[in-house]
Amino acid sequence: MSEWLVLAIVMAAASAVVLAVTLLNHRRRRTSTALAGDGDRAGVETPDVLEYMTMMVGVVYAIVLGLAIAGVWEARSVAQDDARREAQALHEVVQRAEVYPSDFRAALRDDVDAYVTHVVHQEWPRMVEGREVNGRGAELLAEVRSDVAQHTPANELEAHAYQPMLDQVAIADAARNSRVASAGATLPGVVWFGLIIGALVTVGLIFTMNIGRSYQELLLAGFFTALIAFLLFLVWDFDAPFGRSGTDSADVFRALFPSVSTPRAG
């Protein structure tokens, strides 16, 4: 099921629950008022202090929710930058090897393609699912490093390309370690507990304001609830640095290494 379909269902369900409870609460108040008589109707006015507390709770929750969105967005941006640096560094290694003999270029390109294929088709799905990445990728990257380090430059042109290629492999290795480390969820469970409880309290405070059943009030209550649900979904979606719906975030590798678009056996 598409995550956007899930979002639509959750927003519609949350709004429907709030509207249903609002209508039931309004009917209960009307029944109680009718039984109590006209003299007790003044007691249903919302006290000023309650309005102030409701406003403050909403403001505090908005600040917390905004900080959560900013935090997961920054973590996702850092993770995407790491993947971009890793792919670009490997691409630079292949490009700088153009001054080397054809047999060395072919062997190096095969090892780089093997590593990128493993990253895209083996590591990326595991990261998306929140599973631990095995050590095979590190072994394949070590083979690339060995290809470069063990080749003795035969002329001045190769010598000029040698050290920059080693530097790019080191950059790719550092970016890989950072990418693997950032594959988990960003927000701890206690933060999620606070966000969910805060959402329930914030939406629940609607019913302390003696909301009626007019079209405008019901519409605003539904929109407010849907907005809270959408923002929580946004935090949940961004809490996975490499996405939840597939391996689209690996497109930076596919763009620079088109040969890995088809999975290899094994």
C-alpha positions as CSV (number, residue, x, y, z in Angstrom):
1,M,0.0,0.0,0.0
2,S,1.3,3.4,-1.0
3,E,2.4,5.6,2.0
4,W,0.4,8.5,0.5
5,L,-2.7,6.3,0.5
6,V,-2.0,5.4,4.1
7,L,-1.6,9.2,4.9
8,A,-5.0,9.9,3.2
9,I,-6.7,7.2,5.2
10,V,-5.1,8.3,8.5
11,M,-6.0,11.9,7.9
12,A,-9.6,11.1,6.9
13,A,-10.0,8.7,9.9
14,A,-8.7,11.2,12.4
15,S,-10.9,13.9,11.1
16,A,-13.9,11.6,11.1
17,V,-13.3,10.6,14.7
18,V,-13.0,14.2,15.8
19,L,-16.1,15.3,13.9
20,A,-18.1,12.4,15.3
21,V,-17.0,13.1,18.9
22,T,-17.8,16.8,18.4
23,L,-21.3,16.1,17.2
24,L,-22.0,13.6,20.0
25,N,-20.6,16.0,22.5
26,H,-22.8,18.8,21.1
27,R,-25.9,16.6,21.3
28,R,-25.1,15.6,24.9
29,R,-24.7,19.3,25.9
30,R,-28.0,20.2,24.3
31,T,-29.7,17.4,26.1
32,S,-28.1,18.4,29.4
33,T,-29.0,22.0,28.9
34,A,-32.6,21.2,28.0
35,L,-33.0,19.1,31.2
36,A,-31.3,21.6,33.4
37,G,-33.3,24.6,32.1
38,D,-32.4,28.0,30.8
39,G,-30.8,29.1,34.1
40,D,-27.8,26.8,33.7
41,R,-26.9,27.8,30.1
42,A,-24.5,30.5,31.3
43,G,-22.3,27.8,32.8
44,V,-21.3,26.4,29.4
45,E,-19.2,29.5,28.6
46,T,-15.5,28.7,28.2
47,P,-13.5,30.4,31.1
48,D,-10.7,32.8,30.0
49,V,-8.1,30.8,31.8
50,L,-9.0,27.6,29.9
51,E,-8.7,29.5,26.6
52,Y,-5.3,30.7,27.6
53,M,-4.1,27.2,28.7
54,T,-5.4,25.8,25.4
55,M,-3.5,28.4,23.4
56,M,-0.3,27.7,25.3
57,V,-0.5,24.0,24.9
58,G,-1.0,24.4,21.2
59,V,2.0,26.8,20.9
60,V,4.3,24.5,22.9
61,Y,3.3,21.5,20.8
62,A,3.7,23.4,17.6
63,I,7.3,24.3,18.7
64,V,8.1,20.7,19.6
65,L,6.6,19.4,16.3
66,G,8.6,22.0,14.3
67,L,11.8,21.0,16.0
68,A,11.1,17.3,15.3
69,I,10.5,18.1,11.6
70,A,13.7,20.1,11.4
71,G,15.7,17.4,13.1
72,V,14.6,14.5,10.9
73,W,14.9,16.7,7.8
74,E,18.5,17.6,8.6
75,A,19.4,14.0,9.3
76,R,17.9,13.0,6.0
77,S,19.9,15.7,4.2
78,V,23.1,14.6,5.8
79,A,22.5,11.0,4.9
80,Q,21.7,11.9,1.2
81,D,24.9,14.0,1.1
82,D,26.9,11.1,2.3
83,A,25.5,8.9,-0.4
84,R,26.2,11.6,-3.0
85,R,29.8,12.0,-1.8
86,E,30.4,8.2,-1.9
87,A,29.0,7.9,-5.4
88,Q,30.9,10.9,-6.7
89,A,34.2,9.8,-5.2
90,L,33.9,6.3,-6.9
91,H,33.0,8.0,-10.2
92,E,36.1,10.2,-9.9
93,V,38.2,7.1,-9.3
94,V,37.0,5.5,-12.6
95,Q,37.4,8.8,-14.5
96,R,41.0,9.4,-13.3
97,A,41.9,5.8,-14.3
98,E,41.6,6.8,-17.9
99,V,45.4,7.5,-18.0
100,Y,46.1,3.9,-17.0
101,P,46.4,0.9,-19.3
102,S,43.2,-0.7,-20.6
103,D,43.5,-3.9,-18.7
104,F,43.9,-2.0,-15.4
105,R,40.9,0.3,-16.2
106,A,38.7,-2.8,-17.0
107,A,39.6,-4.5,-13.8
108,L,39.1,-1.4,-11.7
109,R,35.8,-0.6,-13.4
110,D,34.6,-4.2,-12.8
111,D,35.4,-3.9,-9.1
112,V,33.8,-0.6,-8.7
113,D,30.7,-1.8,-10.6
114,A,30.6,-4.9,-8.3
115,Y,30.7,-2.6,-5.2
116,V,28.0,-0.2,-6.5
117,T,25.8,-3.1,-7.5
118,H,26.1,-4.6,-4.1
119,V,25.3,-1.2,-2.5
120,V,22.2,-0.6,-4.7
121,H,20.7,-4.0,-4.7
122,Q,21.8,-5.5,-1.4
123,E,22.7,-2.8,1.1
124,W,20.0,-0.3,0.2
125,P,17.0,-2.5,0.7
126,R,18.4,-3.6,4.1
127,M,18.9,0.0,5.1
128,V,15.3,0.9,4.0
129,E,14.0,-2.0,6.1
130,G,16.1,-1.0,9.1
131,R,18.2,-4.2,9.0
132,E,21.9,-4.3,9.7
133,V,24.2,-4.0,6.7
134,N,26.7,-7.0,6.3
135,G,30.4,-6.6,5.7
136,R,30.4,-7.7,2.1
137,G,30.3,-4.1,0.9
138,A,33.4,-3.2,2.9
139,E,35.2,-6.1,1.4
140,L,34.3,-5.0,-2.1
141,L,35.5,-1.5,-1.4
142,A,38.7,-2.8,0.0
143,E,39.3,-4.6,-3.3
144,V,38.9,-1.3,-5.1
145,R,41.4,0.3,-2.8
146,S,43.8,-2.6,-3.3
147,D,43.5,-2.2,-7.1
148,V,44.6,1.4,-6.9
149,A,47.2,1.0,-4.2
150,Q,49.0,-2.0,-5.6
151,H,49.4,-0.6,-9.1
152,T,52.8,1.0,-9.7
153,P,52.6,4.1,-11.9
154,A,54.5,3.5,-15.1
155,N,54.9,7.2,-16.2
156,E,54.5,10.7,-14.9
157,L,50.9,11.0,-16.0
158,E,49.9,7.9,-14.0
159,A,51.9,9.2,-11.1
160,H,49.9,12.4,-11.0
161,A,46.6,10.4,-11.0
162,Y,47.8,7.9,-8.4
163,Q,47.5,9.9,-5.2
164,P,44.2,11.7,-6.1
165,M,42.7,8.2,-6.8
166,L,43.7,7.0,-3.4
167,D,42.2,10.1,-1.8
168,Q,38.9,9.6,-3.6
169,V,38.8,6.0,-2.4
170,A,39.4,7.2,1.1
171,I,36.6,9.8,0.7
172,A,34.3,7.0,-0.5
173,D,35.2,4.8,2.5
174,A,34.5,7.6,5.0
175,A,31.2,8.4,3.2
176,R,30.2,4.8,3.3
177,N,30.8,4.5,7.0
178,S,28.8,7.6,7.6
179,R,26.0,6.3,5.4
180,V,25.8,3.0,7.2
181,A,25.8,4.7,10.6
182,S,23.0,7.0,9.7
183,A,20.7,4.3,8.3
184,G,18.7,4.0,11.5
185,A,15.8,6.0,12.7
186,T,16.6,9.5,13.9
187,L,14.1,10.1,16.7
188,P,14.2,7.9,19.8
189,G,11.0,6.2,21.1
190,V,10.5,8.7,24.0
191,V,10.3,11.6,21.5
192,W,7.6,9.7,19.5
193,F,5.8,9.0,22.8
194,G,5.8,12.8,23.4
195,L,4.7,13.7,19.9
196,I,1.7,11.2,19.9
197,I,0.5,12.2,23.4
198,G,0.9,15.8,22.6
199,A,-1.2,15.4,19.4
200,L,-3.9,13.6,21.4
201,V,-3.9,16.4,24.0
202,T,-3.9,19.2,21.5
203,V,-6.7,17.7,19.4
204,G,-8.6,16.8,22.6
205,L,-8.5,20.4,23.8
206,I,-10.9,21.2,20.9
207,F,-13.7,19.8,23.1
208,T,-12.9,22.1,26.0
209,M,-13.9,25.1,23.8
210,N,-17.6,24.3,23.7
211,I,-17.3,23.8,19.9
212,G,-20.7,23.7,18.2
213,R,-22.0,21.9,15.1
214,S,-21.9,24.8,12.7
215,Y,-20.4,24.3,9.3
216,Q,-17.4,26.6,10.0
217,E,-16.6,25.0,13.3
218,L,-16.8,21.5,12.1
219,L,-14.7,22.4,9.0
220,L,-12.0,24.0,11.1
221,A,-11.9,21.1,13.5
222,G,-11.5,18.6,10.7
223,F,-8.8,20.6,9.0
224,F,-6.9,21.1,12.3
225,T,-7.0,17.3,13.0
226,A,-5.9,16.5,9.4
227,L,-3.0,19.0,9.7
228,I,-1.8,17.3,12.9
229,A,-2.0,13.9,11.3
230,F,-0.1,15.1,8.2
231,L,2.7,16.7,10.2
232,L,3.1,13.5,12.3
233,F,3.2,11.5,9.0
234,L,5.8,14.0,7.7
235,V,8.0,13.4,10.8
236,W,7.5,9.6,10.5
237,D,8.5,9.6,6.8
238,F,11.5,11.8,7.2
239,D,12.6,9.7,10.3
240,A,13.9,7.2,7.7
241,P,17.0,8.9,6.2
242,F,16.9,6.7,3.1
243,G,13.1,6.6,2.6
244,R,10.5,4.0,3.4
245,S,8.8,3.3,0.0
246,G,11.7,1.8,-1.9
247,T,15.3,2.4,-3.1
248,D,14.7,5.6,-5.0
249,S,17.2,7.4,-2.8
250,A,19.9,5.2,-4.4
251,D,19.4,7.0,-7.7
252,V,22.6,8.9,-7.3
253,F,24.5,5.7,-7.8
254,R,22.3,4.7,-10.7
255,A,22.9,8.0,-12.4
256,L,26.7,7.8,-12.2
257,F,26.9,4.0,-12.8
258,P,24.2,3.0,-15.3
259,S,25.5,-0.5,-15.5
260,V,24.1,-1.3,-12.1
261,S,20.5,-0.7,-13.1
262,T,20.0,-4.5,-13.5
263,P,20.7,-6.7,-10.4
264,R,23.4,-9.2,-10.7
265,A,23.0,-12.8,-9.6
266,G,24.5,-13.6,-6.1
